[in-house]
Amino acid sequence: MGRIEKKFSELKKKGEKALVVYLTAGYPDLATSRDLILALDAAGTDVLELGVPFSDPTADGPAIQKASQEALQKGTTLARVLSLVRELRSSTDMPMVLFSYYNPIFAFGNQRFAREAAEAGTDGVLVVDLPLEEAAELKKHTDPAGLDFISLVAPTTGMGRVKKIVEGASGFIYYISLTGVTGEGKPPLEEIRENVAQIKHDTELPVVAGFGISSPMEAREIAAGADGIVVGSAFIRLIGQHPDRQRMTESVSAFAQELKKAIV
């Protein structure tokens, strides 16, 4: 049993929902990313999505776009992100998913990526712009390496396509709770509950909902209809508000604790 499956199994037994946090690796720098991730672990974060910065993050809103640009300017590469994961594994057993666009992985090499990601201690991969029809070339390397292939389902995804998507998924299903980009807009609660219920009819994998969650109240409302929530842009904005590393880490930790408390 991998770390992701084990974590969701433990949460289910306790009747808890998962707090999944997204951070852009290298924002504001890699050393600070390490401190923030360890603080998130201590604060009760269940799964980390570690974003690989990319020059054209089309699915992301202004906050994550800005974070990606700054991380790239600081020299953050996929290789350095993998080194960060490897370093973190000496201090945390928190499940970690690499959240990436396909271009950095393709340039790195699919086979090399799968091998080195697994060796570093990565638990899964989520490639936001790799459609179902084109995923096989990467999955033929990530599946044997033991990396969970996290799949996305949107409100506009037809149920016939959902069935095909979940067949090839592992780890958990990421339900995009609204159309558009990350961090923008408010998720429609009833629609989320209905769509998550339909997805769960076709898979035994946990379903977490993300996009647009920015407060403990929203977290509680959305978690009620899913197995967990993903919060990203709200953390990225919080990081940007605190140039002092200690204050930044304290604020990120406190926010994670508030979110976790709201969904338990």
KOLPA-79324 format. One line per 10 residues: their letters; for each residue x, y, z of N, C-alpha, C, CB. Coordinates in steps of 0.1 Angstrom, whole numbers, padded with zeros to 4 digits, m for minus. Glycine has a CB too. Layout:
! residues N
a = X:Y:Z:X:Y:Z:X:Y:Z:X:Y:Z | ...
***
This chain:
! residues 264
mgriekkfse = 0008:m0012:0000:0000:0000:0000:0009:0012:0000:m0010:0000:0012 | 0007:0021:m0010:0014:0034:m0011:0010:0044:0000:0013:0039:m0025 | 0018:0055:0001:0015:0065:0011:0001:0071:0009:0026:0076:0011 | m0003:0074:m0004:m0015:0081:m0007:m0027:0072:m0002:m0017:0085:m0021 | m0027:0059:m0007:m0037:0050:m0003:m0038:0048:0012:m0035:0036:m0010 | m0027:0047:0018:m0026:0045:0033:m0032:0057:0040:m0012:0043:0037 | m0029:0069:0035:m0034:0081:0042:m0049:0082:0041:m0028:0093:0035 | m0055:0080:0029:m0069:0081:0027:m0076:0069:0035:m0073:0080:0012 | m0070:0058:0036:m0076:0047:0044:m0076:0051:0059:m0067:0034:0042 | m0066:0057:0064:m0065:0061:0078:m0076:0072:0080:m0051:0066:0081
lkkkgekalv = m0077:0081:0071:m0087:0092:0073:m0101:0086:0073:m0085:0102:0062 | m0104:0077:0064:m0117:0071:0063:m0121:0064:0076:m0118:0061:0051 | m0111:0057:0082:m0114:0050:0094:m0117:0060:0105:m0102:0041:0098 | m0111:0071:0105:m0113:0081:0115:m0125:0090:0112:m0101:0090:0117 | m0131:0089:0100:m0142:0097:0096:m0138:0111:0093:m0152:0097:0107 | m0125:0113:0088:m0120:0126:0085:m0119:0128:0070:m0106:0129:0092 | m0118:0141:0066:m0116:0145:0053:m0102:0149:0051:m0126:0156:0048 | m0097:0148:0039:m0083:0151:0036:m0081:0166:0033:m0078:0142:0024 | m0070:0171:0038:m0065:0184:0035:m0054:0183:0025:m0062:0193:0047 | m0056:0186:0013:m0045:0186:0002:m0041:0200:0000:m0050:0179:m0011
vyltagypdl = m0028:0203:0001:m0023:0217:m0001:m0014:0217:m0013:m0016:0222:0012 | m0016:0227:m0021:m0007:0229:m0032:0003:0241:m0029:m0015:0233:m0045 | 0016:0238:m0032:0026:0249:m0032:0034:0248:m0045:0035:0247:m0019 | 0038:0260:m0049:0047:0261:m0061:0061:0259:m0056:0046:0274:m0069 | 0068:0248:m0060:0082:0246:m0056:0091:0258:m0060:0087:0233:m0062 | 0099:0262:m0051:0108:0273:m0054:0103:0287:m0052:0112:0272:m0068 | 0090:0288:m0047:0085:0301:m0044:0083:0303:m0029:0071:0303:m0051 | 0090:0312:m0023:0098:0322:m0030:0112:0317:m0033:0099:0335:m0021 | 0116:0306:m0027:0129:0300:m0031:0128:0285:m0026:0141:0307:m0025 | 0137:0277:m0030:0136:0263:m0026:0139:0260:m0012:0147:0255:m0035
atsrdlilal = 0147:0268:m0005:0150:0266:0009:0137:0269:0017:0162:0275:0014 | 0131:0280:0013:0118:0284:0020:0107:0273:0017:0114:0298:0016 | 0107:0268:0005:0097:0258:0002:0099:0246:0011:0099:0253:m0013 | 0111:0242:0014:0113:0231:0023:0108:0234:0037:0129:0228:0024 | 0110:0246:0042:0105:0250:0055:0090:0250:0056:0111:0264:0059 | 0084:0255:0045:0070:0256:0045:0063:0242:0044:0065:0264:0032 | 0069:0233:0037:0064:0220:0035:0064:0212:0049:0071:0212:0025 | 0075:0214:0056:0077:0207:0069:0067:0213:0079:0091:0208:0074 | 0065:0227:0078:0055:0233:0086:0041:0228:0083:0056:0248:0085 | 0038:0226:0070:0024:0221:0066:0022:0207:0072:0023:0222:0051
daagtdvlel = 0033:0199:0071:0032:0185:0076:0028:0186:0091:0045:0178:0074 | 0036:0194:0099:0033:0195:0113:0020:0201:0116:0044:0204:0119 | 0014:0209:0107:0001:0215:0109:m0011:0206:0106:0000:0228:0101 | m0008:0194:0101:m0019:0184:0098:m0022:0183:0084:m0030:0189:0106 | m0015:0188:0075:m0017:0186:0060:m0016:0171:0057:m0008:0194:0052 | m0026:0166:0049:m0026:0152:0047:m0018:0148:0034:m0040:0147:0045 | m0019:0156:0024:m0012:0153:0011:m0007:0167:0006:m0022:0146:0001 | 0005:0166:0000:0011:0178:m0006:0011:0177:m0021:0025:0181:m0001 | 0006:0187:m0028:0008:0188:m0042:0019:0198:m0044:m0005:0193:m0050 | 0030:0194:m0050:0042:0202:m0052:0042:0206:m0067:0055:0195:m0047
gvpfsdptad = 0040:0219:m0069:0039:0224:m0083:0053:0226:m0089:0032:0237:m0083 | 0055:0220:m0101:0067:0222:m0109:0065:0235:m0117:0070:0210:m0118 | 0072:0246:m0114:0070:0258:m0121:0072:0257:m0136:0079:0269:m0116 | 0062:0264:m0144:0062:0263:m0158:0060:0277:m0164:0052:0253:m0163 | 0065:0280:m0175:0064:0294:m0181:0051:0297:m0186:0074:0295:m0192 | 0042:0287:m0189:0029:0290:m0194:0018:0282:m0187:0029:0288:m0209 | 0016:0285:m0174:0006:0277:m0166:m0008:0281:m0169:0009:0278:m0151 | m0013:0276:m0180:m0026:0281:m0185:m0038:0278:m0176:m0029:0275:m0199 | m0037:0267:m0168:m0049:0264:m0159:m0049:0272:m0146:m0048:0249:m0156 | m0038:0279:m0144:m0036:0286:m0131:m0040:0301:m0132:m0022:0284:m0126
gpaiqkasqe = m0045:0306:m0121:m0048:0320:m0120:m0036:0329:m0117:m0058:0322:m0109 | m0038:0342:m0115:m0027:0351:m0113:m0017:0348:m0102:m0033:0365:m0111 | m0022:0343:m0091:m0014:0340:m0079:m0003:0330:m0083:m0022:0336:m0067 | m0008:0319:m0088:0001:0308:m0091:0010:0311:m0104:m0006:0295:m0094 | 0004:0318:m0113:0012:0323:m0125:0024:0331:m0120:0004:0331:m0134 | 0022:0340:m0111:0032:0349:m0106:0042:0340:m0098:0026:0360:m0096 | 0038:0331:m0090:0047:0323:m0082:0056:0314:m0091:0039:0313:m0073 | 0050:0309:m0102:0058:0301:m0112:0068:0309:m0118:0048:0295:m0122 | 0065:0322:m0122:0075:0330:m0128:0086:0333:m0119:0068:0343:m0133 | 0083:0336:m0107:0094:0340:m0097:0102:0327:m0094:0087:0345:m0084
alqkgttlar = 0096:0316:m0093:0104:0303:m0091:0113:0301:m0102:0094:0292:m0088 | 0108:0302:m0114:0117:0300:m0126:0129:0310:m0126:0109:0302:m0139 | 0126:0323:m0123:0137:0333:m0122:0147:0329:m0112:0131:0346:m0119 | 0143:0322:m0101:0153:0318:m0091:0160:0305:m0095:0145:0315:m0078 | 0157:0300:m0107:0164:0288:m0112:0158:0275:m0108:0178:0289:m0107 | 0146:0275:m0105:0139:0262:m0101:0136:0254:m0113:0126:0265:m0093 | 0141:0242:m0114:0139:0233:m0125:0133:0220:m0120:0152:0229:m0132 | 0128:0211:m0129:0123:0198:m0124:0133:0190:m0117:0118:0190:m0136 | 0145:0190:m0121:0156:0183:m0114:0158:0188:m0100:0169:0184:m0122 | 0157:0201:m0098:0158:0207:m0085:0146:0204:m0076:0161:0222:m0085
vlslvrelrs = 0135:0203:m0082:0123:0199:m0075:0124:0185:m0070:0110:0201:m0084 | 0129:0176:m0078:0131:0162:m0074:0141:0161:m0063:0135:0153:m0086 | 0151:0170:m0063:0161:0170:m0053:0155:0174:m0040:0173:0179:m0056 | 0146:0184:m0041:0139:0189:m0029:0130:0177:m0023:0129:0201:m0032 | 0123:0170:m0031:0116:0158:m0026:0125:0148:m0019:0108:0152:m0037 | 0136:0146:m0025:0146:0136:m0020:0151:0141:m0006:0158:0134:m0029 | 0153:0154:m0005:0158:0159:0008:0147:0159:0019:0162:0174:0006 | 0135:0161:0014:0123:0161:0024:0121:0148:0030:0111:0167:0017 | 0124:0137:0022:0120:0124:0026:0128:0119:0039:0123:0114:0015 | 0138:0127:0042:0146:0124:0055:0139:0130:0067:0160:0129:0054
stdmpmvlfs = 0128:0138:0064:0122:0145:0075:0107:0143:0076:0125:0160:0074 | 0101:0138:0065:0086:0137:0065:0082:0125:0057:0079:0150:0059 | 0071:0119:0061:0065:0108:0054:0052:0112:0047:0062:0096:0064 | 0049:0125:0047:0037:0130:0041:0036:0126:0026:0036:0145:0043 | 0025:0121:0021:0024:0118:0007:0026:0131:m0001:0010:0112:0004 | 0034:0129:m0012:0037:0141:m0021:0034:0137:m0035:0051:0145:m0019 | 0027:0146:m0042:0023:0145:m0056:0029:0156:m0064:0007:0145:m0058 | 0036:0153:m0075:0042:0163:m0083:0031:0168:m0093:0054:0158:m0091 | 0028:0181:m0092:0018:0187:m0100:0025:0195:m0111:0008:0197:m0092 | 0024:0191:m0124:0032:0196:m0134:0024:0197:m0148:0044:0188:m0137
yynpifafgn = 0029:0206:m0156:0025:0206:m0170:0034:0196:m0177:0025:0220:m0177 | 0030:0191:m0189:0037:0180:m0195:0050:0184:m0201:0028:0174:m0206 | 0052:0197:m0205:0064:0201:m0212:0077:0198:m0203:0063:0216:m0215 | 0077:0202:m0191:0089:0199:m0183:0092:0184:m0182:0088:0205:m0169 | 0082:0176:m0181:0084:0162:m0180:0089:0156:m0193:0071:0155:m0176 | 0083:0160:m0204:0087:0156:m0217:0101:0160:m0220:0078:0162:m0228 | 0105:0172:m0217:0119:0176:m0219:0129:0168:m0210:0120:0191:m0216 | 0124:0165:m0198:0133:0157:m0189:0134:0142:m0194:0127:0157:m0175 | 0124:0137:m0200:0123:0124:m0205:0114:0116:m0196:0137:0117:m0205 | 0103:0110:m0203:0093:0102:m0195:0099:0091:m0186:0083:0097:m0204
qrfareaaea = 0107:0083:m0192:0113:0072:m0184:0122:0077:m0173:0121:0063:m0194 | 0130:0086:m0176:0139:0092:m0166:0131:0099:m0155:0149:0102:m0172 | 0121:0106:m0159:0112:0113:m0149:0106:0102:m0139:0101:0121:m0156 | 0100:0092:m0145:0093:0082:m0136:0103:0076:m0127:0087:0071:m0145 | 0115:0072:m0132:0125:0065:m0124:0130:0075:m0113:0137:0061:m0132 | 0134:0087:m0116:0140:0096:m0106:0129:0101:m0096:0146:0107:m0113 | 0117:0103:m0101:0106:0108:m0092:0103:0097:m0081:0093:0111:m0100 | 0103:0084:m0086:0100:0073:m0076:0112:0072:m0067:0098:0060:m0084 | 0124:0073:m0072:0136:0071:m0063:0137:0083:m0053:0149:0071:m0072 | 0132:0095:m0057:0133:0106:m0048:0123:0105:m0036:0130:0119:m0055
gtdgvlvvdl = 0112:0097:m0039:0102:0095:m0028:0089:0102:m0032:0107:0101:m0016 | 0087:0105:m0045:0074:0110:m0049:0064:0099:m0049:0075:0116:m0064 | 0051:0102:m0046:0041:0092:m0045:0032:0092:m0057:0033:0094:m0033 | 0030:0104:m0064:0021:0104:m0075:0025:0116:m0084:0007:0106:m0070 | 0018:0116:m0095:0020:0127:m0105:0006:0131:m0110:0030:0123:m0116 | 0005:0144:m0112:m0007:0150:m0118:m0002:0159:m0129:m0016:0158:m0107 | m0006:0156:m0141:m0002:0164:m0153:m0014:0171:m0158:0005:0155:m0164 | m0015:0184:m0156:m0027:0191:m0158:m0032:0192:m0172:m0026:0205:m0152 | m0022:0192:m0181:m0025:0194:m0195:m0023:0182:m0204:m0017:0206:m0201 | m0023:0170:m0198:m0022:0158:m0205:m0035:0150:m0206:m0011:0149:m0199
pleeaaelkk = m0042:0151:m0217:m0055:0145:m0218:m0054:0129:m0218:m0062:0149:m0231 | m0066:0123:m0215:m0067:0109:m0214:m0060:0102:m0226:m0081:0105:m0212 | m0063:0107:m0238:m0059:0100:m0250:m0044:0101:m0252:m0066:0107:m0262 | m0037:0109:m0245:m0023:0111:m0247:m0015:0107:m0234:m0019:0125:m0250 | m0021:0101:m0224:m0015:0098:m0212:m0007:0085:m0212:m0025:0098:m0201 | m0010:0076:m0221:m0004:0063:m0221:0011:0063:m0222:m0010:0055:m0233 | 0017:0072:m0230:0031:0073:m0231:0038:0076:m0218:0035:0084:m0242 | 0032:0083:m0209:0038:0086:m0196:0034:0075:m0187:0033:0100:m0191 | 0022:0070:m0187:0018:0060:m0177:0025:0047:m0179:0003:0058:m0179 | 0030:0044:m0191:0037:0031:m0192:0050:0032:m0185:0040:0029:m0207
htdpagldfi = 0055:0043:m0180:0066:0045:m0172:0063:0047:m0157:0076:0056:m0177 | 0053:0056:m0155:0049:0059:m0141:0042:0047:m0134:0040:0071:m0141 | 0034:0040:m0141:0027:0029:m0134:0037:0018:m0129:0017:0022:m0144 | 0046:0013:m0137:0056:0003:m0132:0065:0009:m0121:0065:m0002:m0143 | 0067:0022:m0121:0075:0028:m0111:0068:0030:m0097:0080:0042:m0115 | 0055:0027:m0097:0047:0028:m0085:0042:0042:m0082:0055:0023:m0074 | 0042:0050:m0092:0036:0064:m0090:0022:0064:m0093:0044:0074:m0099 | 0014:0069:m0084:m0001:0071:m0086:m0003:0081:m0097:m0008:0075:m0073 | m0012:0079:m0106:m0015:0088:m0117:m0028:0095:m0114:m0016:0081:m0131 | m0027:0107:m0108:m0039:0114:m0104:m0046:0121:m0116:m0035:0125:m0093
slvapttgmg = m0059:0118:m0117:m0066:0123:m0128:m0076:0134:m0124:m0074:0112:m0135 | m0078:0143:m0134:m0087:0155:m0132:m0100:0152:m0139:m0081:0167:m0138 | m0111:0156:m0132:m0124:0156:m0137:m0131:0170:m0135:m0133:0145:m0131 | m0136:0175:m0146:m0142:0189:m0145:m0157:0188:m0145:m0137:0197:m0157 | m0164:0199:m0142:m0179:0200:m0142:m0184:0197:m0156:m0184:0213:m0137 | m0176:0200:m0166:m0180:0198:m0180:m0177:0185:m0186:m0174:0209:m0189 | m0171:0176:m0178:m0167:0163:m0183:m0180:0154:m0183:m0156:0156:m0174 | m0183:0148:m0195:m0194:0139:m0196:m0192:0127:m0188:m0197:0136:m0210 | m0203:0120:m0183:m0201:0108:m0175:m0195:0097:m0182:m0215:0104:m0169 | m0197:0096:m0195:m0191:0085:m0203:m0176:0087:m0203:m0196:0085:m0217
rvkkivegas = m0171:0099:m0204:m0157:0102:m0203:m0152:0100:m0189:m0154:0116:m0208 | m0160:0104:m0179:m0155:0102:m0165:m0152:0087:m0163:m0166:0106:m0155 | m0160:0078:m0168:m0158:0064:m0166:m0145:0059:m0172:m0169:0055:m0172 | m0141:0065:m0183:m0128:0061:m0190:m0117:0067:m0182:m0128:0067:m0204 | m0119:0080:m0176:m0108:0086:m0169:m0105:0078:m0156:m0112:0101:m0166 | m0115:0075:m0149:m0113:0068:m0136:m0107:0054:m0137:m0126:0068:m0128 | m0110:0048:m0149:m0104:0035:m0151:m0089:0035:m0151:m0109:0029:m0164 | m0083:0045:m0155:m0068:0046:m0156:m0062:0054:m0145:m0064:0052:m0169 | m0070:0058:m0135:m0065:0067:m0124:m0061:0058:m0112:m0076:0077:m0120 | m0053:0064:m0103:m0049:0058:m0091:m0047:0069:m0081:m0037:0048:m0092
gfiyyisltg = m0046:0065:m0068:m0044:0075:m0058:m0057:0082:m0053:m0034:0086:m0063 | m0061:0092:m0061:m0074:0099:m0059:m0078:0106:m0072:m0073:0109:m0047 | m0090:0110:m0072:m0095:0118:m0083:m0096:0132:m0079:m0109:0113:m0088 | m0091:0141:m0087:m0092:0156:m0084:m0103:0162:m0092:m0078:0163:m0088 | m0114:0165:m0084:m0125:0171:m0091:m0124:0187:m0091:m0139:0168:m0083 | m0123:0192:m0103:m0122:0207:m0105:m0135:0213:m0102:m0116:0211:m0119 | m0137:0220:m0091:m0150:0224:m0087:m0157:0235:m0095:m0149:0228:m0073 | m0149:0241:m0103:m0155:0252:m0112:m0147:0253:m0125:m0156:0265:m0105 | m0153:0258:m0135:m0146:0261:m0147:m0138:0273:m0146:m0156:0261:m0159 | m0127:0274:m0153:m0119:0286:m0153:m0105:0283:m0148:m0125:0297:m0144
vtgegkpple = m0099:0292:m0140:m0085:0290:m0136:m0085:0289:m0121:m0076:0301:m0141 | m0074:0285:m0115:m0073:0283:m0100:m0074:0297:m0093:m0059:0277:m0097 | m0080:0296:m0082:m0081:0308:m0073:m0091:0319:m0077:m0068:0314:m0073 | m0099:0316:m0087:m0108:0326:m0092:m0122:0320:m0091:m0105:0330:m0107 | m0132:0328:m0085:m0145:0324:m0085:m0149:0316:m0073:m0149:0317:m0097 | m0162:0313:m0071:m0167:0306:m0059:m0173:0293:m0064:m0177:0314:m0051 | m0169:0281:m0059:m0175:0269:m0063:m0190:0267:m0060:m0167:0257:m0057 | m0198:0262:m0069:m0212:0260:m0066:m0214:0247:m0058:m0220:0259:m0079 | m0219:0248:m0046:m0219:0237:m0036:m0228:0225:m0041:m0224:0242:m0023 | m0240:0228:m0045:m0249:0217:m0049:m0244:0209:m0061:m0263:0222:m0052
eirenvaqik = m0238:0217:m0070:m0233:0210:m0082:m0221:0202:m0078:m0228:0221:m0092 | m0213:0206:m0069:m0201:0198:m0065:m0206:0185:m0059:m0193:0206:m0054 | m0216:0186:m0049:m0221:0174:m0043:m0226:0164:m0053:m0231:0177:m0032 | m0234:0169:m0062:m0240:0160:m0072:m0229:0154:m0081:m0250:0168:m0081 | m0220:0162:m0086:m0210:0156:m0095:m0200:0147:m0088:m0202:0167:m0101 | m0197:0150:m0076:m0188:0141:m0068:m0195:0128:m0066:m0184:0147:m0055 | m0208:0128:m0062:m0215:0116:m0060:m0216:0107:m0073:m0230:0119:m0055 | m0217:0114:m0084:m0217:0106:m0097:m0204:0100:m0100:m0221:0116:m0108 | m0193:0107:m0097:m0180:0102:m0099:m0177:0090:m0090:m0169:0113:m0096 | m0181:0091:m0077:m0179:0080:m0068:m0187:0068:m0071:m0183:0085:m0054
hdtelpvvag = m0198:0070:m0079:m0205:0058:m0084:m0197:0049:m0093:m0218:0063:m0091 | m0187:0056:m0100:m0179:0048:m0110:m0165:0045:m0105:m0178:0057:m0122 | m0162:0048:m0093:m0148:0045:m0088:m0148:0044:m0072:m0138:0056:m0092 | m0139:0036:m0067:m0137:0034:m0053:m0126:0044:m0048:m0134:0020:m0049 | m0120:0051:m0057:m0110:0060:m0053:m0116:0072:m0046:m0102:0065:m0066 | m0108:0078:m0037:m0113:0090:m0030:m0114:0102:m0041:m0103:0095:m0019 | m0123:0111:m0038:m0125:0122:m0047:m0124:0135:m0039:m0139:0122:m0054 | m0114:0143:m0043:m0112:0156:m0036:m0115:0167:m0045:m0097:0157:m0031 | m0120:0178:m0040:m0124:0189:m0047:m0115:0201:m0045:m0139:0193:m0044 | m0112:0208:m0056:m0103:0220:m0055:m0107:0231:m0065:m0089:0216:m0058
fgisspmear = m0100:0242:m0065:m0102:0254:m0073:m0112:0263:m0065:m0108:0251:m0087 | m0107:0275:m0061:m0116:0285:m0055:m0119:0284:m0040:m0129:0284:m0062 | m0112:0275:m0033:m0114:0274:m0019:m0104:0283:m0012:m0113:0259:m0014 | m0109:0293:m0004:m0100:0302:0002:m0103:0305:0017:m0101:0315:m0006 | m0112:0298:0023:m0115:0301:0037:m0119:0288:0044:m0126:0311:0038 | m0118:0287:0057:m0123:0275:0064:m0138:0272:0062:m0120:0277:0079 | m0146:0283:0061:m0160:0280:0059:m0163:0273:0045:m0168:0294:0059 | m0156:0278:0035:m0157:0272:0022:m0152:0258:0022:m0150:0280:0011 | m0141:0256:0029:m0135:0243:0031:m0145:0233:0037:m0122:0243:0039 | m0152:0237:0048:m0161:0229:0055:m0173:0225:0046:m0166:0235:0067
eiaagadgiv = m0178:0235:0039:m0190:0233:0030:m0187:0223:0019:m0195:0246:0024 | m0175:0225:0012:m0172:0216:0001:m0167:0203:0005:m0161:0223:m0007 | m0160:0202:0016:m0155:0189:0021:m0167:0180:0025:m0146:0191:0033 | m0178:0186:0029:m0190:0178:0033:m0195:0169:0021:m0201:0187:0037 | m0192:0173:0009:m0197:0165:m0003:m0185:0158:m0010:m0203:0174:m0012 | m0174:0157:m0004:m0162:0150:m0010:m0154:0143:0000:m0153:0161:m0018 | m0143:0137:m0004:m0134:0130:0005:m0123:0139:0010:m0128:0118:m0001 | m0122:0151:0004:m0112:0160:0009:m0112:0173:0000:m0098:0154:0008 | m0104:0182:0003:m0103:0195:m0005:m0089:0198:m0009:m0109:0206:0004 | m0087:0205:m0019:m0074:0210:m0023:m0074:0225:m0022:m0071:0206:m0038
vgsafirlig = m0064:0231:m0016:m0063:0245:m0014:m0049:0249:m0019:m0065:0250:0001 | m0048:0258:m0029:m0035:0262:m0034:m0033:0277:m0035:m0034:0257:m0048 | m0041:0284:m0043:m0039:0298:m0045:m0040:0306:m0032:m0050:0304:m0055 | m0049:0302:m0023:m0050:0310:m0010:m0036:0309:m0002:m0061:0304:m0001 | m0030:0297:m0003:m0016:0296:0004:m0006:0304:m0004:m0012:0282:0004 | m0006:0304:m0017:0003:0312:m0025:0002:0327:m0022:0001:0309:m0040 | m0011:0332:m0021:m0013:0346:m0018:m0007:0349:m0004:m0028:0349:m0019 | m0010:0340:0005:m0005:0342:0019:0010:0343:0019:m0010:0331:0028 | 0017:0334:0012:0032:0335:0011:0036:0348:0006:0037:0323:0002 | 0029:0353:m0004:0033:0366:m0010:0031:0378:m0001:0025:0368:m0022
qhpdrqrmte = 0023:0376:0009:0020:0387:0019:0031:0389:0029:0007:0386:0025 | 0040:0379:0031:0049:0379:0042:0064:0377:0037:0046:0368:0052 | 0071:0388:0035:0085:0387:0031:0094:0381:0042:0090:0401:0027 | 0090:0382:0054:0098:0376:0065:0095:0361:0066:0094:0383:0079 | 0105:0353:0065:0104:0339:0064:0097:0333:0076:0117:0332:0062 | 0100:0337:0088:0094:0332:0100:0079:0335:0101:0101:0337:0112 | 0076:0348:0098:0062:0352:0098:0054:0344:0087:0060:0367:0096 | 0060:0342:0076:0054:0335:0065:0051:0320:0069:0064:0335:0052 | 0061:0314:0075:0059:0300:0079:0048:0299:0090:0072:0294:0084 | 0048:0308:0099:0038:0308:0110:0024:0310:0104:0041:0319:0120
svsafaqelk = 0023:0319:0094:0010:0322:0088:0005:0310:0080:0011:0334:0080 | 0014:0304:0073:0010:0292:0065:0006:0281:0074:0021:0288:0055 | 0013:0278:0084:0010:0268:0094:m0004:0270:0101:0021:0267:0104 | m0006:0283:0105:m0019:0286:0112:m0030:0284:0102:m0018:0300:0117 | m0029:0288:0090:m0040:0287:0080:m0043:0272:0077:m0036:0294:0067 | m0033:0264:0076:m0035:0250:0074:m0042:0243:0086:m0021:0243:0072 | m0038:0247:0098:m0045:0242:0110:m0060:0246:0110:m0038:0247:0122 | m0063:0258:0106:m0077:0263:0105:m0085:0255:0095:m0077:0278:0102 | m0079:0253:0084:m0086:0245:0073:m0088:0230:0078:m0078:0245:0060 | m0078:0224:0084:m0079:0211:0089:m0090:0209:0099:m0066:0205:0094
kaiv = m0090:0219:0109:m0100:0219:0119:m0114:0220:0114:m0097:0230:0129 | m0115:0228:0103:m0128:0230:0097:m0134:0218:0090:m0128:0242:0087 | m0125:0209:0086:m0130:0197:0078:m0130:0184:0085:m0122:0196:0065 | m0125:0184:0098:m0124:0172:0105:m0139:0167:0109:m0116:0173:0118
***
